[in-house]
Amino acid sequence: MCYVAASGCLATSLGDEMIVLHLESGVYYGLNPVAACVWRHLAVPMGLAELVAAVEDEFETAENDARSDVEALLATLCGHGLVTEVGVAAAVR
């Protein structure tokens, strides 16, 4: 499974954090540095392993810690409609 930022969102950096506006709901979301790292990689469909590797590289954290954090973050972002799950076939197009 791959993940990609929803098309109905606008984002801007604010230092090492990020602010995301969900256009349909009008709700703003503040992303901490780890979430902002993940968000930057979601401009194109990315798999969980790739996102975990990006967090590990940027924050020098252990894989198990990064994986559980990224999984929880993706669940939250998907729940708020900020990120969409896409199949692997859709990601390669």
C-alpha positions, -999 to 999 in steps of 0.1 A, spaced: 0 0 0 12 35 -8 1 69 6 -2 103 -11 -12 137 1 -49 145 -8 -53 168 -37 -76 191 -17 -49 203 7 -25 233 7 6 232 29 33 257 39 64 254 60 67 273 92 103 268 104 107 230 108 70 225 111 42 227 86 7 240 84 -18 221 62 -52 235 51 -79 210 42 -98 230 16 -131 211 18 -134 214 56 -115 247 60 -96 232 89 -59 240 95 -36 213 109 -2 219 125 24 192 118 54 188 140 89 182 124 85 145 120 50 148 105 63 176 82 91 153 70 65 127 61 42 152 45 70 165 22 75 130 9 38 125 2 38 148 -29 41 115 -48 28 81 -37 52 65 -12 52 32 7 54 29 44 90 16 42 101 46 22 85 70 46 101 52 76 135 54 59 130 92 53 122 97 90 152 76 101 175 95 78 163 129 89 160 123 126 185 94 133 160 73 150 156 35 154 135 17 128 110 3 152 103 37 168 101 54 134 78 27 120 52 29 148 53 67 147 48 68 110 20 42 111 2 62 137 7 95 118 -6 80 86 -37 66 103 -44 101 118 -38 119 85 -60 94 66 -87 98 92 -87 136 87 -88 132 49 -53 147 44 -37 116 30 -51 89 7 -42 53 5 -35 42 -31 -27 8 -45 8 0 -57 -5 -1 -93 -18 35 -90 15 46 -75 36 35 -105 15 54 -131 
